[in-house]
Amino acid sequence: MEWSGEASVMTRVRHGESAVILTVLSREAGLMRGLVPGGASAKRAAMLQPGNRVNLRWRARLEDQLGTFTAEPDRARPGLLDSGDALAGVNAVTALLVFALPERDPHPRLSDATEALLDQMDQGTPWHEAYLRWEMRLLQDLGFGLDLERCAVTGAREGLAYVSPRSGRAVSAQAAGDWAPRLLPLPAMLGGRGNGGLADALALTGFFLSARLAEAHAGKPLPPARARLVARLTAGK
């Protein structure tokens, strides 16, 4: 069995004295794992930093084996190490992807969104809202998407104020009525009326990541890297 292509490094784990087990995200092949002989050396370790792009060839005797990667550099993203926010960001993105995605299950749109987000983090351009949209893309690609465009009860596009914790659909203030205390607030950043910025929006996506994605994984909690990033992005807000 053989595969070759470009991918971004998600995680690397030391294996034995000199090898590493590498997990990467490819647009065509999804999440893949393989052994990189000599990957723990100083020269190879720099190339295999999470977030970097690499050219890979994966080989295995059988399809369900771990297999071996031959890796060559494609494009580094040194800016991911230049700030605490960027480092926390790439740690959260890679941890959530490894947590959420099955191996060898392609998600091209999510992969494209991930590459665009990592580029923004690397370049130092504002990316906090892009990260929020990336979490929504993650939920959508895994079948847990939020519908915040119109009221689930009336179909109205105006006056949206809440989100149903069961369906993930928006509800207008008028339609909510006595059910309002049981609904989640829809922040202004995501189209709700009134207030609610990044902290409230990340609280909303975090609820569905925990209630749907984590529960779908046998009740395992979300990776702590996500909570650490949210704490940094919302400190003092």
N, CA, C and O of each residue as an XYZ file, in Angstrom:
948
protein
N       0.851     -1.180      0.000
C       0.000      0.000      0.000
C       0.889      1.233      0.000
O       1.910      1.274      0.687
N       0.491      2.250     -0.784
C       1.331      3.443     -0.898
C       0.456      4.670     -1.155
O      -0.556      4.613     -1.854
N       0.900      5.805     -0.546
C       0.235      7.092     -0.779
C       1.298      8.174     -0.746
O       2.267      8.071      0.006
N       1.127      9.202     -1.547
C       2.045     10.335     -1.507
C       1.263     11.624     -1.697
O       0.247     11.647     -2.392
N       1.738     12.693     -1.079
C       1.064     13.980     -1.187
C       1.586     14.967     -0.165
O       2.536     14.684      0.564
N       0.948     16.141     -0.120
C       1.300     17.182      0.839
C       0.348     17.121      2.022
O      -0.810     16.725      1.892
N       0.862     17.524      3.183
C       0.041     17.511      4.397
C       0.642     18.463      5.411
O       1.796     18.874      5.290
N      -0.152     18.808      6.410
C       0.333     19.602      7.539
C       0.475     18.705      8.761
O      -0.367     17.847      9.027
N       1.551     18.922      9.491
C       1.822     18.118     10.679
C       0.831     18.476     11.775
O       0.607     19.651     12.067
N       0.241     17.451     12.379
C      -0.646     17.644     13.519
C       0.075     17.339     14.829
O       0.128     18.187     15.719
N       0.620     16.153     14.950
C       1.334     15.765     16.169
C       2.530     14.898     15.797
O       2.564     14.273     14.737
N       3.498     14.876     16.689
C       4.615     13.935     16.579
C       4.893     13.393     17.976
O       4.911     14.138     18.955
N       5.109     12.084     18.050
C       5.331     11.407     19.327
C       6.599     10.568     19.205
O       6.743      9.777     18.273
N       7.503     10.743     20.140
C       8.761      9.987     20.116
C       8.480      8.484     20.159
O       7.621      8.017     20.907
N       9.223      7.741     19.340
C       9.061      6.284     19.287
C      10.447      5.660     19.262
O      11.170      5.778     18.272
N      10.817      4.997     20.352
C      12.147      4.425     20.430
C      13.199      5.512     20.577
O      12.916      6.601     21.076
N      14.416      5.207     20.138
C      15.533      6.136     20.337
C      15.564      7.264     19.319
O      15.953      8.384     19.649
N      15.161      6.984     18.088
C      15.367      8.003     17.059
C      14.163      8.261     16.155
O      14.200      9.186     15.344
N      13.114      7.483     16.273
C      11.960      7.630     15.378
C      10.846      8.428     16.052
O      10.861      8.637     17.265
N       9.888      8.865     15.251
C       8.677      9.498     15.778
C       7.482      8.916     15.030
O       7.596      8.489     13.881
N       6.346      8.908     15.699
C       5.072      8.606     15.040
C       4.430      9.940     14.700
O       4.134     10.744     15.583
N       4.220     10.163     13.417
C       3.727     11.439     12.913
C       2.257     11.308     12.536
O       1.854     10.337     11.895
N       1.459     12.299     12.942
C       0.071     12.411     12.503
C      -0.052     13.669     11.659
O       0.362     14.746     12.086
N      -0.616     13.543     10.469
C      -0.719     14.670      9.539
C      -2.141     14.777      9.011
O      -2.922     13.827      9.081
N      -2.462     15.956      8.480
C      -3.756     16.185      7.838
C      -3.531     16.499      6.376
O      -2.854     17.468      6.034
N      -4.109     15.665      5.506
C      -4.030     15.850      4.063
C      -5.414     16.138      3.509
O      -6.404     15.573      3.976
N      -5.488     17.012      2.515
C      -6.780     17.312      1.894
C      -7.357     16.079      1.215
O      -8.566     15.857      1.266
N      -6.519     15.284      0.586
C      -6.999     14.149     -0.199
C      -7.220     12.897      0.643
O      -8.115     12.106      0.346
N      -6.421     12.709      1.685
C      -6.463     11.453      2.431
C      -6.957     11.598      3.859
O      -7.152     10.594      4.544
N      -7.164     12.827      4.327
C      -7.620     13.021      5.699
C      -6.483     12.898      6.697
O      -5.334     13.223      6.397
N      -6.815     12.431      7.869
C      -5.840     12.278      8.945
C      -5.084     10.969      8.739
O      -5.697      9.915      8.565
N      -3.742     11.037      8.759
C      -2.924      9.848      8.552
C      -1.819      9.777      9.593
O      -1.321     10.800     10.062
N      -1.443      8.548      9.947
C      -0.364      8.325     10.902
C       0.679      7.418     10.265
O       0.366      6.553      9.446
N       1.949      7.643     10.670
C       3.023      6.802     10.166
C       4.289      7.012     10.959
O       4.446      8.014     11.656
N       5.180      6.064     10.847
C       6.466      6.120     11.533
C       7.475      6.847     10.655
O       7.559      6.593      9.453
N       8.241      7.752     11.259
C       9.309      8.459     10.553
C      10.637      8.045     11.168
O      10.990      8.559     12.230
N      11.378      7.154     10.560
C      12.693      6.787     11.087
C      13.622      8.007     11.121
O      13.694      8.758     10.148
N      14.322      8.200     12.222
C      15.214      9.343     12.344
C      14.509     10.661     12.575
O      15.150     11.712     12.582
N      13.195     10.625     12.764
C      12.430     11.868     12.912
C      12.698     12.625     14.192
O      12.291     13.780     14.317
N      13.374     12.003     15.152
C      13.663     12.676     16.419
C      14.959     13.475     16.389
O      15.282     14.162     17.358
N      15.706     13.396     15.291
C      16.946     14.177     15.201
C      16.628     15.663     15.176
O      15.521     16.060     14.812
N      17.600     16.488     15.562
C      17.367     17.937     15.645
C      16.948     18.511     14.296
O      16.051     19.352     14.236
N      17.583     18.067     13.217
C      17.265     18.595     11.895
C      15.869     18.193     11.457
O      15.113     19.011     10.933
N      15.530     16.920     11.675
C      14.218     16.450     11.269
C      13.121     16.992     12.180
O      12.008     17.260     11.728
N      13.438     17.151     13.457
C      12.434     17.639     14.406
C      11.959     19.040     14.036
O      10.776     19.350     14.175
N      12.869     19.884     13.568
C      12.480     21.238     13.170
C      11.513     21.200     11.997
O      10.581     22.001     11.934
N      11.728     20.276     11.068
C      10.839     20.150      9.913
C       9.468     19.633     10.319
O       8.461     19.979      9.701
N       9.426     18.803     11.361
C       8.196     18.114     11.739
C       7.450     18.806     12.862
O       6.693     18.166     13.592
N       7.656     20.117     13.010
C       6.901     20.888     13.999
C       5.421     20.929     13.603
O       5.115     21.064     12.419
N       4.490     20.815     14.573
C       3.065     20.938     14.256
C       2.767     22.234     13.504
O       3.237     23.308     13.881
N       1.988     22.116     12.450
C       1.627     23.257     11.619
C       2.435     23.374     10.347
O       1.985     24.004      9.390
N       3.635     22.774     10.309
C       4.459     22.842      9.106
C       3.882     21.971      7.992
O       3.244     20.950      8.249
N       4.121     22.397      6.749
C       3.721     21.614      5.582
C       4.888     20.718      5.169
O       6.041     21.148      5.171
N       4.578     19.473      4.816
C       5.598     18.520      4.395
C       5.101     17.733      3.188
O       3.898     17.571      2.982
N       6.052     17.249      2.401
C       5.769     16.302      1.322
C       6.025     14.901      1.851
O       7.074     14.635      2.436
N       5.077     14.013      1.647
C       5.143     12.702      2.278
C       4.940     11.575      1.277
O       4.246     11.714      0.270
N       5.572     10.464      1.594
C       5.223      9.198      0.951
C       5.007      8.185      2.065
O       5.873      7.971      2.914
N       3.836      7.570      2.042
C       3.470      6.588      3.070
C       3.435      5.214      2.439
O       2.856      5.022      1.370
N       4.063      4.252      3.114
C       4.082      2.884      2.613
C       3.787      1.914      3.747
O       4.190      2.127      4.891
N       3.082      0.857      3.410
C       2.787     -0.199      4.389
C       2.533     -1.493      3.627
O       2.120     -1.475      2.467
N       2.780     -2.592      4.283
C       2.512     -3.896      3.645
C       1.015     -4.138      3.530
O       0.541     -4.701      2.543
N       0.266     -3.703      4.558
C      -1.180     -3.864      4.574
C      -1.814     -2.522      4.875
O      -1.207     -1.674      5.529
N      -3.043     -2.326      4.396
C      -3.707     -1.026      4.537
C      -3.937     -0.641      5.983
O      -3.890      0.543      6.316
N      -4.189     -1.626      6.867
C      -4.501     -1.296      8.249
C      -3.271     -1.218      9.136
O      -3.411     -1.099     10.353
N      -2.069     -1.280      8.569
C      -0.852     -1.135      9.355
C      -0.520      0.339      9.566
O      -1.030      1.212      8.863
N       0.356      0.602     10.563
C       0.788      1.972     10.837
C       1.500      2.560      9.631
O       1.247      3.710      9.271
N       2.371      1.811      9.008
C       3.078      2.293      7.837
C       4.243      3.203      8.185
O       4.437      3.577      9.341
N       5.014      3.551      7.163
C       6.202      4.388      7.329
C       6.115      5.593      6.411
O       5.747      5.470      5.243
N       6.458      6.765      6.948
C       6.503      7.996      6.167
C       7.937      8.283      5.730
O       8.879      8.128      6.507
N       8.083      8.698      4.488
C       9.276      9.410      4.040
C       8.870     10.868      3.913
O       7.959     11.195      3.153
N       9.541     11.751      4.656
C       9.105     13.153      4.748
C      10.177     14.103      4.230
O      11.363     13.945      4.521
N       9.739     15.090      3.461
C      10.603     16.161      2.982
C       9.914     17.494      3.250
O       8.685     17.566      3.211
N      10.683     18.558      3.523
C      10.050     19.847      3.834
C       9.332     20.439      2.638
O       9.785     20.303      1.501
N       8.219     21.092      2.894
C       7.492     21.828      1.860
C       7.434     23.307      2.223
O       7.939     24.153      1.485
N       6.816     23.617      3.363
C       6.724     25.026      3.780
C       6.608     25.092      5.290
O       5.692     24.523      5.884
N       7.545     25.791      5.900
C       7.502     25.982      7.351
C       6.559     27.124      7.700
O       6.295     28.008      6.885
N       6.061     27.084      8.927
C       5.248     28.182      9.450
C       5.892     28.656     10.753
O       5.376     28.371     11.835
N       7.004     29.370     10.662
C       7.729     29.782     11.870
C       6.946     30.731     12.756
O       7.193     30.800     13.960
N       5.993     31.474     12.171
C       5.211     32.418     12.959
C       4.355     31.758     14.025
O       3.903     32.428     14.954
N       4.122     30.442     13.907
C       3.323     29.746     14.909
C       4.032     29.685     16.255
O       3.402     29.432     17.283
N       5.344     29.916     16.249
C       6.113     29.888     17.501
C       6.454     31.283     17.995
O       7.132     31.427     19.012
N       5.995     32.320     17.289
C       6.406     33.683     17.607
C       5.602     34.339     18.717
O       6.040     35.340     19.283
N       4.427     33.793     19.040
C       3.607     34.399     20.091
C       2.886     33.323     20.867
O       2.649     32.222     20.370
N       2.537     33.665     22.107
C       1.814     32.716     22.942
C       0.450     32.385     22.379
O       0.004     31.241     22.463
N      -0.226     33.382     21.798
C      -1.551     33.133     21.224
C      -1.460     32.180     20.039
O      -2.258     31.248     19.935
N      -0.494     32.401     19.138
C      -0.359     31.542     17.964
C      -0.007     30.114     18.373
O      -0.540     29.158     17.809
N       0.880     29.965     19.344
C       1.247     28.625     19.798
C       0.048     27.926     20.433
O      -0.186     26.743     20.184
N      -0.711     28.654     21.252
C      -1.926     28.068     21.837
C      -2.938     27.744     20.752
O      -3.672     26.762     20.855
N      -2.978     28.574     19.707
C      -3.918     28.343     18.617
C      -3.627     27.076     17.848
O      -4.526     26.269     17.617
N      -2.369     26.888     17.445
C      -2.035     25.673     16.684
C      -2.182     24.440     17.556
O      -2.555     23.376     17.064
N      -1.892     24.568     18.848
C      -2.083     23.417     19.744
C      -3.557     23.023     19.833
O      -3.886     21.837     19.844
N      -4.439     24.016     19.897
C      -5.876     23.723     19.986
C      -6.394     23.124     18.689
O      -7.145     22.150     18.712
N      -5.999     23.699     17.555
C      -6.472     23.210     16.258
C      -6.032     21.767     16.029
O      -6.846     20.917     15.669
N      -4.761     21.495     16.234
C      -4.268     20.141     15.991
C      -4.871     19.140     16.972
O      -5.192     18.015     16.591
N      -5.025     19.542     18.228
C      -5.597     18.622     19.223
C      -7.051     18.291     18.887
O      -7.460     17.135     18.990
N      -7.829     19.291     18.489
C      -9.236     19.042     18.154
C      -9.369     18.155     16.920
O     -10.236     17.282     16.874
N      -8.519     18.372     15.924
C      -8.595     17.554     14.717
C      -8.238     16.100     15.006
O      -8.919     15.185     14.542
N      -7.182     15.891     15.763
C      -6.786     14.521     16.097
C      -7.850     13.854     16.960
O      -8.092     12.652     16.842
N      -8.482     14.637     17.825
C      -9.555     14.117     18.681
C     -10.798     13.753     17.861
O     -11.444     12.737     18.117
N     -11.120     14.585     16.882
C     -12.429     14.485     16.226
C     -12.456     13.593     14.994
O     -13.452     12.910     14.754
N     -11.387     13.584     14.212
C     -11.446     12.945     12.902
C     -11.007     11.488     12.956
O     -10.015     11.163     13.609
N     -11.735     10.613     12.279
C     -11.237      9.247     12.088
C     -10.097      9.265     11.070
O     -10.027     10.161     10.229
N      -9.228      8.303     11.144
C      -8.116      8.239     10.212
C      -8.600      7.917      8.796
O      -9.543      7.153      8.592
N      -7.915      8.532      7.832
C      -8.121      8.270      6.404
C      -9.559      8.533      5.962
O     -10.114      7.807      5.137
N     -10.139      9.567      6.519
C     -11.488     10.001      6.153
C     -11.380     11.446      5.686
O     -11.368     12.350      6.522
N     -11.301     11.694      4.385
C     -11.037     13.054      3.887
C     -12.165     14.030      4.222
O     -13.344     13.684      4.155
N     -11.780     15.255      4.583
C     -12.703     16.372      4.798
C     -12.099     17.583      4.092
O     -11.500     18.435      4.748
N     -12.242     17.675      2.773
C     -11.534     18.718      2.009
C     -11.845     20.138      2.471
O     -10.933     20.957      2.582
N     -13.110     20.446      2.743
C     -13.447     21.820      3.147
C     -12.859     22.151      4.513
O     -12.368     23.259      4.727
N     -12.905     21.213      5.421
C     -12.297     21.431      6.733
C     -10.788     21.559      6.607
O     -10.176     22.382      7.288
N     -10.187     20.759      5.747
C      -8.749     20.853      5.515
C      -8.374     22.219      4.949
O      -7.396     22.828      5.384
N      -9.151     22.701      3.978
C      -8.888     24.031      3.411
C      -9.013     25.117      4.473
O      -8.188     26.028      4.535
N     -10.048     25.020      5.309
C     -10.239     26.008      6.367
C      -9.094     25.957      7.375
O      -8.673     26.988      7.898
N      -8.597     24.757      7.642
C      -7.482     24.604      8.575
C      -6.221     25.248      8.016
O      -5.513     25.957      8.732
N      -5.940     25.005      6.743
C      -4.749     25.597      6.131
C      -4.832     27.125      6.133
O      -3.843     27.801      6.418
N      -5.999     27.661      5.817
C      -6.164     29.118      5.813
C      -5.966     29.697      7.211
O      -5.343     30.747      7.366
N      -6.494     29.018      8.226
C      -6.349     29.496      9.604
C      -4.896     29.431     10.049
O      -4.401     30.378     10.660
N      -4.202     28.337      9.756
C      -2.795     28.223     10.133
C      -1.956     29.291      9.436
O      -1.007     29.814     10.022
N      -2.297     29.615      8.195
C      -1.587     30.685      7.486
C      -1.790     32.027      8.188
O      -0.841     32.797      8.335
N      -3.007     32.310      8.618
C      -3.267     33.564      9.327
C      -2.481     33.621     10.635
O      -1.889     34.651     10.958
N      -2.473     32.529     11.383
C      -1.703     32.491     12.622
C      -0.215     32.709     12.339
O       0.460     33.439     13.064
N       0.283     32.077     11.295
C       1.694     32.188     10.942
C       2.062     33.609     10.540
O       3.136     34.098     10.891
N       1.175     34.274      9.804
C       1.456     35.612      9.293
C       1.211     36.711     10.319
O       1.607     37.858     10.110
N       0.562     36.367     11.421
C       0.311     37.358     12.460
C      -0.843     38.284     12.168
O      -1.011     39.293     12.853
N      -1.656     37.964     11.152
C      -2.849     38.767     10.886
C      -3.946     38.379     11.874
O      -3.906     37.276     12.417
N      -4.937     39.262     12.127
C      -5.996     38.936     13.092
C      -6.704     37.634     12.729
O      -7.197     37.488     11.610
N      -6.756     36.694     13.660
C      -7.308     35.376     13.338
C      -8.294     34.855     14.379
O      -8.807     33.747     14.227
N      -8.573     35.624     15.433
C      -9.420     35.112     16.508
C     -10.831     34.782     16.012
O     -11.379     33.737     16.363
N     -11.416     35.655     15.205
C     -12.750     35.363     14.675
C     -12.686     34.226     13.666
O     -13.620     33.430     13.569
N     -11.585     34.141     12.909
C     -11.420     33.030     11.966
C     -11.370     31.700     12.715
O     -11.864     30.688     12.217
N     -10.778     31.697     13.905
C     -10.757     30.468     14.698
C     -12.176     30.067     15.101
O     -12.526     28.888     15.055
N     -12.986     31.042     15.494
C     -14.378     30.761     15.828
C     -15.099     30.129     14.639
O     -15.805     29.133     14.798
N     -14.921     30.703     13.452
C     -15.564     30.156     12.252
C     -15.027     28.764     11.937
O     -15.750     27.915     11.415
N     -13.763     28.536     12.256
C     -13.185     27.208     12.044
C     -13.861     26.172     12.951
O     -14.129     25.054     12.511
N     -14.136     26.525     14.199
C     -14.845     25.599     15.078
C     -16.231     25.278     14.526
O     -16.692     24.141     14.623
N     -16.890     26.270     13.949
C     -18.202     26.021     13.360
C     -18.076     25.109     12.140
O     -18.941     24.263     11.914
N     -17.022     25.268     11.360
C     -16.789     24.380     10.222
C     -16.523     22.956     10.710
O     -17.004     21.998     10.104
N     -15.772     22.807     11.784
C     -15.511     21.491     12.355
C     -16.822     20.810     12.738
O     -17.037     19.642     12.414
N     -17.690     21.537     13.425
C     -18.987     20.970     13.799
C     -19.794     20.582     12.559
O     -20.402     19.512     12.521
N     -19.799     21.443     11.560
C     -20.595     21.182     10.355
C     -20.073     19.958      9.605
O     -20.856     19.116      9.164
N     -18.760     19.860      9.463
C     -18.201     18.755      8.695
C     -18.433     17.406      9.362
O     -18.448     16.374      8.690
N     -18.613     17.407     10.666
C     -18.825     16.160     11.386
C     -20.308     15.884     11.630
O     -20.662     14.959     12.361
N     -21.168     16.691     11.014
C     -22.595     16.421     11.086
C     -23.309     17.078     12.242
O     -24.447     16.725     12.553
N     -22.643     18.047     12.895
C     -23.242     18.717     14.052
C     -23.380     20.214     13.807
O     -23.287     21.005     14.746
N     -23.600     20.609     12.563
C     -23.600     22.021     12.211
C     -24.714     22.817     12.863
O     -25.795     22.295     13.136
N     -24.433     24.091     13.109
C     -25.410     25.014     13.676
C     -26.113     25.757     12.544
O     -25.484     26.140     11.558
N     -27.419     25.958     12.693
C     -28.212     26.709     11.710
C     -28.649     28.001     12.378
O     -29.638     28.030     13.111
N     -27.907     29.068     12.121
C     -28.148     30.349     12.793
C     -28.686     31.418     11.854
O     -28.647     32.604     12.182
N     -29.184     31.017     10.698
C     -29.616     31.976      9.680
C     -31.068     32.401      9.846
O     -31.421     33.526      9.493
N     -31.917     31.523     10.378
C     -33.341     31.839     10.500
C     -33.934     31.125     11.696
O     -33.373     30.150     12.194
N     -35.057     31.611     12.146
C     -35.726     31.045     13.314
C     -36.268     29.650     12.997
O     -36.919     29.442     11.974
N     -35.992     28.713     13.878
C     -36.471     27.344     13.680
C     -37.984     27.246     13.785
O     -38.573     26.304     13.255
N     -38.632     28.201     14.459
C     -40.078     28.144     14.681
C     -40.840     28.882     13.596
O     -41.796     28.349     13.032
N     -40.422     30.108     13.299
C     -41.179     30.960     12.376
C     -40.525     31.119     11.008
O     -41.188     31.535     10.058
N     -39.238     30.797     10.886
C     -38.519     31.010      9.635
C     -38.015     32.426      9.465
O     -37.387     32.733      8.452
N     -38.272     33.302     10.431
C     -37.850     34.697     10.331
C     -36.332     34.816     10.419
O     -35.671     34.024     11.092
N     -35.792     35.817      9.731
C     -34.359     36.082      9.761
C     -34.009     37.238     10.692
O     -32.831     37.501     10.935
N     -35.004     37.921     11.208
C     -34.797     39.073     12.078
C     -35.120     38.702     13.524
O     -35.899     37.787     13.789
N     -34.507     39.433     14.445
C     -34.817     39.261     15.863
C     -34.324     37.955     16.457
O     -34.860     37.507     17.471
N     -33.330     37.336     15.862
C     -32.803     36.080     16.387
C     -32.052     36.348     17.693
O     -31.209     37.243     17.762
N     -32.365     35.572     18.717
C     -31.801     35.844     20.035
C     -31.300     34.606     20.767
O     -30.529     34.722     21.720
N     -31.723     33.436     20.341
C     -31.389     32.215     21.084
C     -31.002     31.090     20.125
O     -31.177     31.181     18.910
N     -30.466     30.020     20.728
C     -30.145     28.794     19.990
C     -30.685     27.617     20.791
O     -30.499     27.547     22.006
N     -31.344     26.709     20.118
C     -31.843     25.514     20.782
C     -30.678     24.586     21.121
O     -29.908     24.228     20.230
N     -30.531     24.188     22.385
C     -29.441     23.278     22.734
C     -29.618     21.878     22.156
O     -28.665     21.100     22.117
N     -30.821     21.553     21.710
C     -31.066     20.233     21.127
C     -30.790     20.208     19.631
O     -30.104     19.314     19.135
N     -31.328     21.192     18.913
C     -31.231     21.166     17.452
C     -30.077     21.999     16.918
O     -29.655     21.793     15.780
N     -29.549     22.942     17.710
C     -28.522     23.836     17.208
C     -29.044     24.874     16.244
O     -28.278     25.448     15.470
N     -30.368     25.127     16.283
C     -30.982     26.094     15.376
C     -31.355     27.365     16.133
O     -31.663     27.333     17.324
N     -31.319     28.480     15.414
C     -31.635     29.774     16.011
C     -33.126     29.874     16.305
O     -33.952     29.233     15.655
N     -33.451     30.699     17.309
C     -34.837     30.965     17.690
C     -34.959     32.465     17.929
O     -34.100     33.062     18.578
N     -36.007     33.068     17.417
C     -36.206     34.504     17.625
C     -36.721     34.769     19.035
O     -37.265     33.880     19.691
N     -36.538     36.007     19.488
C     -37.010     36.380     20.814
C     -38.522     36.225     20.919
O     -39.044     35.804     21.951
N     -39.216     36.568     19.842
C     -40.671     36.482     19.856
C     -41.136     35.032     19.945
O     -42.083     34.726     20.668
N     -40.476     34.144     19.214
C     -40.891     32.736     19.191
C     -40.489     31.997     20.461
O     -41.109     30.993     20.813
N     -39.461     32.481     21.151
C     -38.967     31.766     22.328
C     -39.994     31.740     23.443
O     -40.215     30.702     24.067
N     -40.621     32.876     23.694
C     -41.648     32.956     24.728
C     -41.181     32.431     26.074
O     -40.107     32.807     26.545
N     -41.971     31.567     26.701
C     -41.651     31.031     28.020
C     -40.480     30.052     27.994
O     -39.964     29.674     29.046
N     -40.053     29.633     26.785
C     -38.947     28.687     26.665
C     -37.589     29.375     26.714
O     -36.556     28.706     26.757
N     -37.582     30.691     26.706
C     -36.321     31.432     26.636
C     -35.289     30.997     27.683
O     -34.117     30.863     27.332
N     -35.665     30.768     28.961
C     -34.652     30.377     29.950
C     -33.972     29.043     29.648
O     -32.890     28.764     30.163
N     -34.604     28.227     28.818
C     -34.023     26.913     28.500
C     -33.156     26.947     27.241
O     -32.560     25.937     26.865
N     -33.089     28.098     26.599
C     -32.332     28.232     25.360
C     -30.981     28.891     25.623
O     -30.764     29.511     26.664
N     -30.094     28.743     24.668
C     -28.773     29.359     24.754
C     -28.811     30.729     24.088
O     -29.466     30.889     23.058
N     -28.123     31.724     24.654
C     -28.100     33.038     24.003
C     -27.311     33.000     22.704
O     -26.268     32.349     22.622
N     -27.807     33.696     21.690
C     -27.116     33.823     20.409
C     -26.350     35.139     20.409
O     -26.965     36.205     20.377
N     -25.013     35.088     20.444
C     -24.228     36.333     20.523
C     -24.357     37.169     19.257
O     -24.624     36.656     18.170
N     -24.160     38.470     19.431
C     -24.217     39.378     18.285
C     -23.185     39.013     17.232
O     -23.440     39.187     16.040
N     -22.023     38.509     17.640
C     -20.975     38.130     16.692
C     -21.445     37.044     15.728
O     -20.917     36.917     14.623
N     -22.439     36.263     16.149
C     -22.963     35.194     15.303
C     -24.360     35.506     14.766
O     -25.090     34.612     14.338
N     -24.719     36.795     14.798
C     -25.979     37.207     14.191
C     -27.127     37.445     15.143
O     -28.244     37.722     14.705
N     -26.877     37.342     16.444
C     -27.933     37.576     17.414
C     -28.147     39.055     17.675
O     -27.265     39.877     17.426
N     -29.314     39.381     18.171
C     -29.577     40.779     18.509
C     -28.935     41.070     19.859
O     -28.703     40.148     20.641
N     -28.653     42.301     20.138
C     -28.080     42.657     21.425
C     -26.577     42.500     21.442
O     -25.901     42.777     20.451
N     -26.050     42.049     22.589
C     -24.612     41.998     22.801
C     -24.081     40.583     22.596
O     -24.796     39.684     22.153
N     -22.817     40.420     22.929
C     -22.197     39.106     22.859
C     -21.085     39.062     21.840
O     -21.336     39.020     20.635
N     -19.828     39.073     22.330
C     -18.677     39.060     21.442
C     -18.028     37.698     21.370
O     -18.696     36.666     21.424
N     -16.691     37.712     21.247
C     -15.942     36.484     21.030
C     -16.098     35.492     22.176
O     -16.261     34.295     21.939
N     -16.051     35.974     23.411
C     -16.148     35.062     24.555
C     -17.478     34.316     24.550
O     -17.522     33.110     24.792
N     -18.558     35.036     24.275
C     -19.879     34.398     24.247
C     -20.015     33.446     23.057
O     -20.634     32.387     23.165
N     -19.430     33.836     21.923
C     -19.504     32.985     20.733
C     -18.723     31.685     20.950
O     -19.181     30.613     20.553
N     -17.553     31.777     21.574
C     -16.770     30.574     21.851
C     -17.435     29.710     22.919
O     -17.281     28.489     22.921
N     -18.172     30.345     23.824
C     -18.947     29.565     24.798
C     -20.031     28.759     24.097
O     -20.315     27.625     24.483
N     -20.641     29.348     23.059
C     -21.685     28.648     22.318
C     -21.107     27.463     21.537
O     -21.615     26.346     21.634
N     -20.044     27.710     20.762
C     -19.444     26.594     20.018
C     -18.887     25.555     20.981
O     -18.940     24.357     20.702
N     -18.354     26.006     22.114
C     -17.837     25.065     23.099
C     -18.916     24.164     23.661
O     -18.667     22.989     23.927
N     -20.118     24.702     23.845
C     -21.228     23.881     24.325
C     -21.500     22.735     23.351
O     -21.648     21.586     23.769
N     -21.566     23.047     22.049
C     -21.897     22.007     21.078
C     -20.719     21.073     20.828
O     -20.919     19.893     20.541
N     -19.498     21.582     20.932
C     -18.344     20.688     20.837
C     -18.377     19.656     21.958
O     -18.068     18.484     21.742
N     -18.752     20.094     23.148
C     -18.808     19.181     24.288
C     -20.035     18.286     24.234
O     -19.936     17.078     24.447
N     -21.202     18.880     23.946
C     -22.460     18.131     24.006
C     -22.623     17.171     22.844
O     -23.298     16.151     22.981
N     -22.025     17.472     21.709
C     -22.216     16.620     20.527
C     -20.947     15.875     20.144
O     -20.934     14.646     20.077
N     -19.876     16.627     19.892
C     -18.653     15.978     19.429
C     -18.047     15.082     20.505
O     -17.726     13.924     20.239
N     -17.888     15.610     21.717
C     -17.276     14.810     22.773
C     -18.148     13.618     23.147
O     -17.634     12.522     23.370
N     -19.449     13.818     23.217
C     -20.343     12.706     23.545
C     -20.327     11.632     22.461
O     -20.493     10.447     22.750
N     -20.127     12.052     21.217
C     -20.052     11.078     20.130
C     -18.786     10.238     20.213
O     -18.694      9.186     19.581
N     -17.823     10.694     20.982
C     -16.571      9.954     21.182
C     -16.581      9.277     22.550
O     -15.622      9.378     23.315
N     -17.674      8.591     22.842
C     -17.806      7.797     24.073
C     -17.643      8.644     25.331
O     -17.128      8.178     26.348
N     -18.089      9.897     25.245
C     -18.076     10.741     26.425
C     -16.717     11.267     26.828
O     -16.563     11.763     27.944
N     -15.725     11.175     25.956
C     -14.402     11.696     26.292
C     -14.442     13.223     26.312
O     -15.103     13.825     25.466
N     -13.756     13.860     27.252
C     -13.757     15.333     27.294
C     -12.957     15.910     26.140
O     -12.098     15.244     25.563
N     -13.256     17.161     25.815
C     -12.487     17.846     24.783
C     -11.032     17.986     25.211
O     -10.748     18.021     26.408
N     -10.105     18.067     24.262
C      -8.698     18.264     24.617
C      -8.511     19.544     25.431
O      -9.101     20.572     25.099
N      -7.706     19.502     26.484
C      -7.484     20.702     27.311
C      -6.913     21.877     26.533
O      -7.065     23.024     26.954
N      -6.255     21.615     25.398
C      -5.669     22.703     24.611
C      -6.734     23.695     24.156
O      -6.442     24.881     24.001
N      -7.952     23.234     23.941
C      -9.017     24.144     23.521
C      -9.359     25.116     24.637
O      -9.509     26.311     24.385
N      -9.488     24.627     25.871
C      -9.803     25.486     27.005
C      -8.675     26.482     27.261
O      -8.938     27.628     27.625
N      -7.438     26.067     27.077
C      -6.314     26.982     27.293
C      -6.334     28.111     26.257
O      -6.063     29.265     26.591
N      -6.650     27.783     25.012
C      -6.727     28.831     23.993
C      -7.856     29.802     24.296
O      -7.660     31.015     24.235
N      -9.039     29.282     24.623
C     -10.182     30.155     24.913
C      -9.859     31.075     26.076
O     -10.236     32.246     26.056
N      -9.168     30.569     27.090
C      -8.806     31.410     28.232
C      -7.903     32.560     27.789
O      -8.051     33.680     28.277
N      -6.975     32.300     26.874
C      -6.096     33.354     26.389
C      -6.859     34.380     25.560
O      -6.668     35.585     25.722
N      -7.721     33.898     24.674
C      -8.416     34.804     23.747
C      -9.471     35.655     24.442
O      -9.817     36.731     23.955
N      -9.977     35.192     25.558
C     -11.067     35.904     26.220
C     -10.655     36.536     27.539
O     -11.503     37.059     28.262
N      -9.377     36.497     27.862
C      -8.908     37.093     29.120
C      -9.235     38.583     29.160
O      -8.868     39.340     28.261
N      -9.926     38.982     30.212
C     -10.282     40.383     30.394
C     -11.419     40.862     29.530
O     -11.688     42.061     29.471
N     -12.108     39.932     28.844
C     -13.219     40.352     27.959
C     -14.539     39.900     28.529
O     -15.587     40.155     27.936
